Amino acid sequence: MTDPYPTQPPQQPYQQGVAPAYPPQQYQPATGGYMPPQPDQQPPAAPARQGRKPLVVGLAAAAAVLVVAVAGLAVYEGFIKEDSGVAACKAMRDGQKIVGDDDAGDDKLTEAEYREVRGQFEDSRHDDIKEHGTALVDIAWQVSNLPKDQEMGALAFLGPMGTHISGLQTACANQGVIVNLNQN
């Protein structure tokens, strides 16, 4: 048995993807019932999604800056900045003192001068300059610290000194700096 007076029209399902012809209704709490949306009202926008994209872009930019800075430093240190060992070779070639500016006539090497000169050779990028330069400075340090009554002990250093003088001359020449360490 069917109700001759239906209180509500029967709901028809959407047919073939077509929506019903009546507009959607929204609940209006102020009026207590359903009212159609007003034409000037738009449904509230969904909250903006806080994505990770700005963070990823920021991290990528920071990484790119870091890579460029490291590469720039490597190029500067490797090709632009003069090698400390080559600079020492040029100073020897030109007859300049590598360290110290004392005109006291004292040939004794102070510990600070020893460390400074040795550091110049030790910081060289060229292994042969580093090897022969530091060895030659070490020998000069040992000879300068011989006691007054044992100067003849310096003769024991003549062989190694000759080896490292020759090796340093060759190492400097390999970098385009001709040094004559066999001067008076």
Backbone as ProteinMPNN parsed JSONL, in Angstrom:
{"seq_chain_A": "MTDPYPTQPPQQPYQQGVAPAYPPQQYQPATGGYMPPQPDQQPPAAPARQGRKPLVVGLAAAAAVLVVAVAGLAVYEGFIKEDSGVAACKAMRDGQKIVGDDDAGDDKLTEAEYREVRGQFEDSRHDDIKEHGTALVDIAWQVSNLPKDQEMGALAFLGPMGTHISGLQTACANQGVIVNLNQN", "coords_chain_A": {"N_chain_A": [[0.815, -1.139, 0.0], [0.49, 2.141, -0.78], [1.17, 5.43, 0.191], [-1.276, 7.868, -0.252], [-0.912, 10.549, -0.043], [1.935, 11.778, -0.246], [4.465, 13.029, 1.874], [6.907, 13.904, 1.292], [8.727, 14.42, -1.695], [9.645, 11.673, -3.781], [13.057, 10.578, -3.841], [15.165, 10.731, -6.542], [17.714, 8.85, -7.948], [20.89, 10.024, -9.201], [21.06, 10.208, -12.659], [22.963, 8.866, -15.099], [25.253, 10.406, -14.44], [24.314, 13.021, -14.236], [23.459, 15.833, -12.402], [20.786, 16.755, -10.153], [18.324, 19.243, -11.067], [17.837, 21.24, -9.241], [19.322, 23.692, -7.047], [22.088, 23.167, -4.751], [21.527, 22.997, -1.234], [22.103, 24.748, 1.838], [22.529, 24.484, 5.334], [21.151, 26.851, 7.408], [21.831, 28.219, 10.322], [20.767, 30.474, 11.608], [18.161, 30.831, 10.668], [17.124, 28.42, 11.067], [16.559, 26.516, 9.183], [16.828, 25.047, 5.897], [18.401, 26.802, 3.299], [18.79, 28.079, 0.005], [22.07, 28.733, -1.359], [23.33, 32.063, -1.494], [23.833, 34.112, -4.393], [26.087, 35.823, -4.29], [27.714, 34.737, -2.416], [30.473, 32.664, -1.738], [31.639, 29.352, -1.424], [33.522, 28.512, 1.535], [37.07, 28.751, 1.312], [39.408, 26.108, 1.104], [41.83, 25.507, 3.655], [45.151, 26.718, 3.107], [47.644, 24.501, 2.107], [50.438, 23.731, 3.884], [53.215, 23.167, 2.376], [56.212, 21.262, 1.731], [57.765, 22.315, -0.117], [58.894, 25.045, -0.124], [60.859, 24.704, 1.866], [62.49, 22.688, 0.801], [63.409, 23.982, -1.497], [64.817, 26.079, -0.314], [66.815, 24.662, 1.093], [68.118, 23.459, -1.059], [69.098, 25.716, -2.374], [70.863, 26.694, -0.415], [72.685, 24.569, -0.317], [73.703, 24.728, -2.901], [75.009, 27.219, -2.808], [76.962, 26.626, -0.899], [78.458, 24.642, -2.238], [79.461, 26.131, -4.407], [81.016, 27.988, -2.994], [82.965, 26.34, -1.769], [84.163, 25.231, -4.029], [85.163, 27.575, -5.193], [87.017, 28.369, -3.234], [88.781, 26.217, -3.382], [89.766, 26.523, -5.995], [90.996, 29.023, -5.705], [92.955, 28.473, -3.708], [94.371, 26.457, -4.995], [95.179, 27.408, -7.545], [95.282, 30.222, -7.862], [96.296, 31.602, -5.562], [99.591, 32.111, -4.526], [101.889, 29.505, -4.025], [103.332, 28.734, -0.893], [105.847, 27.531, -0.68], [106.933, 27.953, -3.236], [107.028, 30.715, -3.169], [108.989, 31.033, -1.213], [111.144, 29.943, -2.626], [111.393, 31.899, -4.642], [112.106, 34.089, -3.071], [114.597, 33.23, -2.14], [115.93, 33.071, -4.573], [115.995, 35.761, -5.291], [117.668, 36.749, -3.404], [116.644, 37.624, -1.004], [115.919, 37.802, 2.501], [114.341, 35.094, 4.038], [113.077, 34.966, 6.493], [113.016, 37.065, 9.41], [114.645, 40.146, 10.171], [116.859, 41.044, 11.203], [119.768, 42.901, 11.705], [121.926, 42.322, 13.222], [124.072, 40.793, 12.782], [124.2, 38.29, 13.728], [124.152, 34.948, 13.1], [122.708, 33.006, 14.218], [119.865, 31.036, 14.406], [116.681, 31.797, 15.52], [114.109, 30.197, 17.494], [111.525, 30.966, 16.739], [111.966, 32.005, 14.169], [112.927, 29.706, 12.933], [110.603, 28.064, 13.053], [108.864, 29.591, 11.479], [110.106, 29.678, 8.906], [110.274, 26.945, 8.352], [107.584, 26.358, 8.343], [106.784, 27.688, 6.014], [107.862, 26.061, 3.991], [106.714, 23.648, 4.702], [103.991, 24.049, 4.279], [103.728, 23.977, 1.583], [102.301, 23.021, -1.578], [103.665, 21.392, -3.192], [105.281, 18.415, -3.16], [108.03, 17.834, -3.399], [109.324, 20.285, -2.909], [108.434, 20.685, -0.328], [109.579, 18.461, 1.018], [112.462, 18.715, 0.644], [112.912, 21.384, 1.389], [111.973, 21.572, 4.093], [113.702, 19.71, 5.264], [116.202, 20.917, 4.818], [115.939, 23.278, 6.315], [115.658, 22.136, 8.839], [118.207, 21.019, 9.172], [119.773, 23.375, 9.173], [118.779, 24.508, 11.525], [119.669, 22.631, 13.427], [122.462, 22.854, 13.132], [122.832, 25.538, 13.841], [122.332, 25.409, 16.513], [124.425, 24.09, 17.682], [126.794, 23.584, 20.303], [129.233, 26.055, 21.423], [131.868, 25.044, 21.591], [131.813, 22.867, 19.927], [131.815, 23.212, 17.134], [132.919, 21.83, 15.025], [131.341, 19.651, 14.695], [129.49, 20.295, 12.838], [130.398, 19.434, 10.434], [129.418, 16.893, 10.084], [126.978, 17.25, 9.021], [127.296, 17.953, 6.402], [126.992, 16.153, 4.174], [124.127, 15.389, 4.118], [123.176, 18.014, 3.895], [124.151, 18.874, 1.399], [122.73, 17.115, -0.26], [120.054, 17.954, 0.163], [120.175, 20.638, -0.544], [120.702, 20.458, -3.277], [118.408, 19.001, -4.013], [116.372, 20.844, -3.33], [116.974, 22.941, -5.068], [116.405, 21.706, -7.527], [113.679, 21.124, -7.126], [112.593, 23.714, -6.922], [113.268, 24.636, -9.475], [111.641, 22.99, -10.996], [109.278, 24.28, -10.684], [109.64, 26.527, -12.102], [111.405, 28.384, -11.027], [114.589, 29.44, -10.761], [117.146, 28.791, -8.635], [120.151, 29.619, -7.014], [121.781, 28.111, -4.696], [124.325, 27.674, -3.963], [125.973, 29.739, -3.232], [128.394, 31.994, -1.711]], "CA_chain_A": [[0.0, 0.0, 0.0], [1.242, 3.385, -0.909], [0.552, 6.603, 0.819], [-1.8, 8.702, -1.319], [-0.411, 11.921, 0.136], [3.332, 11.728, 0.232], [4.94, 14.259, 2.511], [8.187, 14.292, 0.694], [8.814, 13.792, -3.014], [10.642, 10.584, -3.802], [14.416, 10.952, -4.293], [15.6, 10.018, -7.719], [19.191, 8.82, -8.03], [21.462, 10.683, -10.377], [21.03, 9.343, -13.826], [24.058, 9.023, -16.052], [26.185, 11.443, -14.031], [23.71, 14.344, -14.297], [22.968, 16.255, -11.097], [19.416, 17.267, -10.217], [18.236, 20.61, -11.553], [17.711, 22.209, -8.147], [20.638, 24.039, -6.499], [22.339, 22.564, -3.438], [21.055, 23.82, -0.129], [22.962, 24.753, 3.006], [21.81, 24.698, 6.588], [21.32, 28.196, 7.931], [21.454, 28.116, 11.725], [19.999, 31.638, 12.064], [16.75, 30.674, 10.314], [16.674, 27.118, 11.522], [16.168, 25.647, 8.09], [17.714, 24.999, 4.744], [18.177, 27.867, 2.323], [19.755, 27.997, -1.099], [23.166, 29.694, -1.204], [23.154, 33.337, -2.175], [24.748, 34.165, -5.542], [27.341, 36.523, -4.032], [28.502, 33.981, -1.451], [31.248, 31.554, -2.278], [31.951, 28.411, -0.349], [34.818, 28.84, 2.146], [38.228, 28.118, 0.668], [40.124, 25.143, 1.933], [43.058, 26.123, 4.175], [46.325, 26.484, 2.266], [48.471, 23.392, 2.591], [51.831, 24.118, 4.108], [54.009, 22.13, 1.755], [57.644, 21.2, 2.0], [58.463, 22.861, -1.272], [59.794, 26.148, 0.216], [61.978, 24.174, 2.634], [63.376, 21.981, -0.126], [64.047, 24.985, -2.35], [65.794, 26.777, 0.531], [67.953, 23.765, 1.328], [68.844, 23.298, -2.329], [69.844, 26.957, -2.609], [71.975, 26.726, 0.541], [73.667, 23.582, -0.763], [74.366, 25.254, -4.103], [75.936, 28.273, -2.371], [78.075, 25.954, -0.232], [79.276, 23.989, -3.261], [80.171, 27.18, -5.147], [82.032, 28.561, -2.102], [84.053, 25.367, -1.615], [84.865, 25.166, -5.315], [85.914, 28.823, -5.338], [88.168, 28.308, -2.335], [89.724, 25.237, -3.935], [90.421, 27.147, -7.156], [91.892, 30.071, -5.195], [94.102, 27.858, -3.034], [95.131, 25.602, -5.902], [95.68, 27.993, -8.778], [95.458, 31.672, -7.836], [97.2, 31.964, -4.469], [100.941, 31.579, -4.741], [102.322, 28.479, -3.094], [104.305, 29.28, 0.059], [107.168, 26.995, -1.017], [107.407, 28.659, -4.434], [107.363, 32.066, -2.713], [110.295, 30.923, -0.551], [112.129, 29.766, -3.708], [111.59, 33.211, -5.276], [112.841, 34.93, -2.127], [115.996, 32.773, -2.165], [116.471, 33.457, -5.879], [116.213, 37.201, -5.307], [118.608, 37.1, -2.347], [115.939, 38.194, 0.141], [115.817, 36.95, 3.673], [113.035, 34.451, 4.12], [112.524, 35.435, 7.773], [113.892, 37.899, 10.224], [115.179, 41.347, 9.536], [117.842, 41.552, 12.148], [121.082, 43.22, 11.131], [122.868, 42.212, 14.326], [125.198, 39.991, 12.337], [124.109, 37.004, 14.392], [123.619, 33.946, 12.18], [121.964, 32.014, 14.994], [118.453, 30.987, 14.043], [115.801, 31.697, 16.686], [113.072, 29.167, 17.337], [110.407, 31.556, 15.988], [112.374, 32.062, 12.761], [112.95, 28.313, 12.469], [109.226, 27.598, 12.836], [108.275, 30.346, 10.368], [110.673, 29.209, 7.626], [109.868, 25.552, 8.168], [106.168, 26.4, 7.986], [106.642, 28.062, 4.595], [108.114, 24.88, 3.161], [105.782, 22.592, 5.093], [102.666, 24.349, 3.727], [103.779, 23.931, 0.118], [101.515, 21.975, -2.243], [104.601, 20.578, -3.98], [105.924, 17.488, -2.23], [109.498, 17.901, -3.443], [109.727, 21.504, -2.196], [108.152, 20.431, 1.087], [110.561, 17.507, 1.546], [113.836, 19.239, 0.696], [112.929, 22.647, 2.127], [111.905, 21.331, 5.541], [114.936, 19.024, 5.688], [117.283, 21.9, 4.822], [115.715, 24.157, 7.474], [115.96, 21.339, 10.03], [119.667, 20.933, 9.284], [120.248, 24.701, 9.57], [118.411, 24.653, 12.938], [120.566, 21.797, 14.219], [123.806, 23.433, 13.08], [122.86, 26.797, 14.581], [122.229, 25.123, 17.944], [125.597, 23.364, 18.184], [127.521, 24.343, 21.33], [130.394, 26.825, 20.933], [133.098, 24.255, 21.503], [131.62, 21.707, 19.054], [131.517, 23.651, 15.766], [133.39, 20.823, 14.059], [130.252, 18.702, 14.519], [128.723, 20.703, 11.657], [130.875, 18.669, 9.273], [128.581, 15.696, 9.937], [125.766, 17.618, 8.279], [127.624, 18.359, 5.027], [126.404, 15.224, 3.201], [122.69, 15.618, 3.978], [122.923, 19.387, 3.447], [124.368, 18.891, -0.051], [121.605, 16.399, -0.882], [118.822, 18.736, 0.222], [120.378, 21.861, -1.344], [120.504, 20.053, -4.675], [116.997, 18.632, -4.181], [115.544, 22.054, -3.296], [117.199, 23.658, -6.331], [115.638, 21.001, -8.557], [112.244, 21.303, -6.852], [112.247, 25.09, -7.305], [113.366, 24.719, -10.94], [110.448, 22.326, -11.53], [108.185, 25.258, -10.625], [110.02, 27.683, -12.915], [112.21, 29.323, -10.254], [115.984, 28.975, -10.741], [117.786, 29.258, -7.406], [121.542, 29.212, -6.836], [122.037, 28.046, -3.257], [125.731, 27.391, -3.768], [126.686, 31.01, -3.114], [129.275, 32.065, -0.551]], "C_chain_A": [[0.88, 1.231, 0.0], [0.459, 4.516, -0.303], [0.03, 7.519, -0.266], [-1.299, 10.14, -1.196], [1.032, 11.89, 0.623], [3.75, 13.082, 0.804], [6.252, 14.748, 1.906], [8.272, 13.639, -0.676], [9.87, 12.697, -3.007], [11.964, 11.08, -4.388], [14.772, 10.089, -5.485], [17.132, 9.987, -7.726], [19.657, 9.548, -9.288], [21.467, 9.712, -11.531], [22.139, 9.765, -14.773], [24.929, 10.231, -15.707], [25.62, 12.838, -14.062], [23.141, 14.668, -12.935], [21.536, 16.745, -11.232], [19.422, 18.741, -10.579], [18.156, 21.625, -10.439], [19.089, 22.476, -7.531], [20.839, 23.389, -5.142], [21.921, 23.534, -2.343], [22.017, 23.679, 1.048], [22.105, 24.994, 4.229], [22.137, 26.087, 7.099], [20.89, 28.183, 9.391], [20.601, 29.295, 12.186], [18.51, 31.452, 11.779], [16.216, 29.327, 10.746], [16.266, 26.193, 10.396], [17.189, 25.687, 6.961], [17.353, 26.106, 3.796], [19.179, 27.697, 1.199], [20.858, 29.028, -0.89], [22.882, 30.948, -2.018], [24.172, 33.433, -3.307], [26.07, 34.859, -5.218], [28.22, 35.777, -3.022], [29.235, 32.851, -2.157], [31.545, 30.601, -1.126], [33.322, 28.753, 0.246], [35.938, 28.056, 1.48], [38.876, 27.152, 1.65], [41.398, 25.814, 2.45], [44.249, 25.752, 3.293], [47.185, 25.403, 2.899], [49.901, 23.877, 2.715], [52.71, 22.997, 3.573], [55.47, 22.209, 2.148], [58.442, 21.848, 0.888], [59.355, 24.048, -0.916], [61.022, 25.673, 0.993], [62.985, 23.484, 1.721], [64.115, 22.966, -1.025], [65.118, 25.735, -1.562], [67.027, 25.933, 0.795], [68.782, 23.568, 0.064], [69.669, 24.542, -2.634], [71.045, 27.06, -1.673], [73.072, 25.75, 0.132], [74.419, 24.079, -1.992], [75.367, 26.343, -3.74], [77.164, 27.651, -1.72], [79.014, 25.306, -1.252], [80.088, 25.025, -4.042], [81.28, 27.781, -4.281], [83.228, 27.623, -1.95], [84.853, 25.258, -2.908], [85.712, 26.422, -5.542], [87.15, 28.845, -4.464], [89.219, 27.342, -2.865], [90.471, 25.814, -5.132], [91.409, 28.207, -6.69], [93.145, 29.463, -4.577], [94.987, 27.089, -4.014], [95.781, 26.311, -7.074], [95.998, 29.481, -8.683], [96.471, 32.092, -6.784], [98.559, 31.321, -4.709], [101.294, 30.593, -3.646], [103.411, 29.043, -2.189], [105.716, 28.77, -0.224], [107.765, 27.678, -2.243], [107.783, 30.091, -4.07], [108.723, 32.069, -2.007], [111.402, 30.729, -1.585], [112.428, 31.105, -4.382], [112.381, 34.145, -4.37], [114.319, 34.536, -2.101], [116.658, 33.178, -3.481], [116.847, 34.935, -5.904], [117.159, 37.673, -4.217], [117.952, 37.752, -1.145], [115.995, 37.223, 1.309], [114.418, 36.357, 3.707], [112.328, 34.869, 5.403], [113.523, 36.356, 8.426], [114.414, 39.091, 9.446], [116.235, 41.951, 10.451], [119.182, 41.769, 11.46], [122.146, 43.152, 12.211], [124.09, 41.407, 13.933], [125.213, 38.615, 12.974], [123.449, 36.019, 13.443], [122.826, 32.874, 12.908], [120.474, 32.152, 14.693], [117.622, 30.875, 15.324], [114.734, 30.64, 16.421], [111.885, 29.7, 16.53], [110.74, 31.624, 14.498], [112.38, 30.662, 12.152], [111.539, 27.828, 12.146], [108.575, 28.313, 11.647], [108.776, 29.841, 9.018], [110.232, 27.78, 7.348], [108.395, 25.488, 7.754], [105.944, 26.788, 6.534], [106.851, 26.86, 3.694], [107.088, 23.782, 3.453], [104.394, 22.8, 4.5], [102.625, 24.296, 2.206], [102.919, 22.792, -0.421], [102.419, 21.011, -3.014], [105.425, 19.717, -3.027], [107.447, 17.603, -2.233], [110.023, 19.164, -2.746], [109.534, 21.299, -0.701], [109.241, 19.546, 1.702], [111.936, 18.138, 1.716], [113.926, 20.55, 1.486], [112.893, 22.441, 3.622], [113.166, 20.642, 6.045], [116.098, 20.008, 5.772], [117.151, 22.857, 6.014], [116.019, 23.406, 8.77], [117.479, 21.223, 10.245], [120.238, 22.274, 9.74], [119.948, 24.951, 11.049], [119.365, 23.855, 13.837], [121.978, 22.38, 14.263], [123.864, 24.719, 13.906], [122.779, 26.583, 16.087], [123.379, 24.277, 18.481], [126.291, 24.207, 19.251], [128.787, 24.987, 20.748], [131.641, 25.965, 20.747], [132.972, 23.045, 20.58], [131.252, 22.116, 17.619], [131.941, 22.636, 14.708], [132.315, 19.757, 13.812], [129.386, 19.042, 13.313], [129.163, 19.941, 10.417], [130.03, 17.422, 9.037], [127.329, 15.994, 9.108], [126.04, 17.968, 6.815], [126.972, 17.46, 3.977], [124.907, 15.451, 3.029], [122.372, 17.032, 3.484], [123.099, 19.501, 1.934], [123.22, 18.229, -0.798], [120.359, 17.282, -0.936], [118.959, 20.087, -0.487], [120.117, 21.543, -2.811], [119.038, 19.714, -4.946], [116.079, 19.853, -4.191], [115.733, 22.88, -4.566], [116.389, 23.019, -7.459], [114.141, 21.207, -8.367], [111.787, 22.707, -7.23], [112.27, 25.243, -8.821], [112.16, 24.041, -11.598], [109.236, 23.254, -11.525], [108.55, 26.55, -11.354], [110.856, 28.722, -12.188], [113.627, 28.756, -10.144], [116.673, 29.631, -9.551], [119.21, 28.738, -7.376], [121.852, 29.272, -5.35], [123.511, 27.768, -2.956], [126.555, 28.654, -3.699], [127.499, 31.003, -1.835], [128.48, 32.056, 0.704]], "O_chain_A": [[1.884, 1.313, 0.708], [-0.772, 4.525, -0.303], [0.801, 7.925, -1.135], [-1.276, 10.867, -2.19], [1.279, 11.973, 1.826], [3.415, 14.135, 0.261], [6.611, 15.918, 2.037], [7.941, 12.464, -0.83], [10.873, 12.796, -2.3], [11.983, 11.894, -5.312], [14.687, 8.862, -5.43], [17.767, 11.023, -7.525], [18.935, 9.669, -10.279], [21.833, 8.545, -11.389], [22.21, 10.923, -15.184], [25.302, 10.997, -16.596], [26.386, 13.791, -13.925], [22.41, 13.858, -12.365], [21.116, 17.115, -12.328], [20.439, 19.414, -10.41], [18.397, 22.806, -10.691], [19.933, 21.58, -7.498], [19.866, 23.088, -4.45], [21.965, 24.751, -2.525], [22.656, 22.643, 1.232], [21.064, 25.646, 4.147], [23.31, 26.445, 7.205], [19.693, 28.14, 9.673], [19.777, 29.126, 13.084], [17.678, 31.88, 12.58], [15.005, 29.111, 10.788], [15.663, 25.153, 10.661], [18.26, 26.284, 7.076], [16.18, 26.344, 3.508], [20.294, 27.223, 1.42], [20.613, 30.085, -0.309], [22.273, 30.893, -3.086], [25.27, 32.888, -3.19], [27.091, 34.518, -5.816], [29.367, 36.168, -2.806], [28.699, 32.183, -3.04], [31.682, 31.028, 0.021], [34.196, 29.236, -0.473], [35.792, 26.884, 1.135], [38.881, 27.37, 2.861], [41.99, 26.622, 1.734], [44.348, 24.629, 2.798], [47.414, 25.413, 4.108], [50.49, 24.373, 1.755], [52.921, 21.991, 4.25], [55.89, 23.143, 2.831], [59.67, 21.917, 0.957], [60.5, 24.075, -1.367], [62.117, 26.197, 0.789], [64.193, 23.678, 1.859], [65.308, 22.803, -1.284], [66.203, 25.998, -2.082], [68.153, 26.428, 0.73], [70.01, 23.517, 0.123], [70.805, 24.44, -3.097], [72.126, 27.469, -2.095], [74.257, 26.071, 0.226], [75.627, 23.876, -2.112], [76.46, 26.388, -4.303], [78.286, 28.098, -1.96], [80.234, 25.417, -1.13], [81.272, 24.814, -4.306], [82.37, 28.056, -4.782], [84.375, 28.067, -1.998], [86.082, 25.201, -2.879], [86.841, 26.338, -6.024], [88.214, 29.287, -4.898], [90.416, 27.626, -2.801], [91.678, 25.613, -5.266], [92.524, 28.293, -7.206], [94.261, 29.882, -4.882], [96.21, 27.076, -3.874], [96.826, 25.873, -7.557], [96.905, 29.954, -9.368], [97.397, 32.848, -7.074], [98.657, 30.142, -5.05], [101.02, 30.834, -2.47], [104.309, 29.746, -2.655], [106.685, 29.504, -0.028], [108.965, 27.951, -2.283], [108.754, 30.629, -4.604], [109.514, 32.996, -2.181], [112.486, 31.293, -1.438], [113.587, 31.413, -4.661], [113.227, 34.904, -4.841], [115.193, 35.401, -2.046], [117.821, 33.582, -3.494], [117.876, 35.318, -6.462], [117.43, 38.869, -4.111], [118.64, 38.377, -0.338], [116.101, 36.008, 1.138], [113.434, 37.044, 3.436], [111.119, 35.1, 5.402], [114.696, 36.42, 8.056], [114.596, 39.04, 8.23], [116.471, 43.159, 10.475], [119.659, 40.909, 10.72], [123.159, 43.846, 12.129], [125.056, 41.349, 14.694], [126.157, 37.852, 12.771], [122.31, 36.227, 13.024], [122.328, 31.936, 12.285], [119.912, 33.247, 14.726], [117.834, 29.962, 16.122], [114.493, 30.246, 15.28], [111.304, 28.97, 15.728], [109.888, 31.332, 13.659], [111.916, 30.447, 11.032], [111.307, 27.247, 11.086], [107.819, 27.7, 10.894], [107.989, 29.604, 8.102], [109.857, 27.451, 6.223], [108.01, 24.667, 6.921], [105.026, 26.282, 5.888], [106.102, 26.659, 2.738], [106.652, 23.075, 2.545], [103.686, 21.826, 4.242], [101.579, 24.549, 1.608], [102.817, 21.732, 0.198], [101.98, 19.94, -3.434], [106.17, 20.231, -2.193], [108.081, 17.481, -1.185], [111.05, 19.116, -2.07], [110.381, 21.698, 0.099], [109.759, 19.848, 2.776], [112.511, 18.101, 2.804], [114.917, 20.79, 2.176], [113.675, 23.046, 4.354], [113.649, 20.953, 7.133], [116.898, 19.938, 6.706], [118.149, 23.202, 6.646], [116.581, 23.985, 9.7], [117.962, 21.32, 11.374], [121.106, 22.302, 10.613], [120.767, 25.54, 11.754], [119.809, 24.345, 14.875], [122.613, 22.395, 15.318], [124.852, 24.959, 14.6], [123.122, 27.479, 16.858], [123.318, 23.797, 19.612], [126.369, 25.428, 19.112], [129.331, 24.539, 19.739], [132.391, 26.178, 19.795], [133.92, 22.271, 20.455], [130.461, 21.434, 16.966], [131.374, 22.6, 13.616], [132.382, 19.037, 12.816], [128.639, 18.198, 12.819], [128.401, 19.811, 9.459], [129.935, 16.946, 7.906], [126.704, 15.084, 8.563], [125.105, 18.251, 6.066], [126.449, 17.963, 2.983], [124.451, 15.684, 1.91], [121.412, 17.228, 2.739], [122.295, 20.146, 1.26], [122.786, 18.716, -1.842], [119.687, 17.348, -1.965], [117.968, 20.625, -0.98], [119.401, 22.271, -3.499], [118.489, 20.093, -5.981], [115.12, 19.904, -4.961], [114.775, 23.453, -5.084], [115.761, 23.721, -8.251], [113.415, 21.438, -9.334], [110.708, 22.874, -7.797], [111.4, 25.899, -9.394], [111.709, 24.483, -12.654], [108.281, 23.04, -12.271], [107.845, 27.552, -11.235], [111.006, 29.839, -12.682], [113.84, 27.72, -9.514], [116.773, 30.856, -9.466], [119.46, 27.569, -7.671], [122.146, 30.337, -4.807], [123.887, 27.641, -1.79], [127.728, 28.644, -4.072], [127.33, 30.133, -0.98], [129.048, 32.11, 1.795]]}, "name": "protein", "num_of_chains": 1, "seq": "MTDPYPTQPPQQPYQQGVAPAYPPQQYQPATGGYMPPQPDQQPPAAPARQGRKPLVVGLAAAAAVLVVAVAGLAVYEGFIKEDSGVAACKAMRDGQKIVGDDDAGDDKLTEAEYREVRGQFEDSRHDDIKEHGTALVDIAWQVSNLPKDQEMGALAFLGPMGTHISGLQTACANQGVIVNLNQN"}
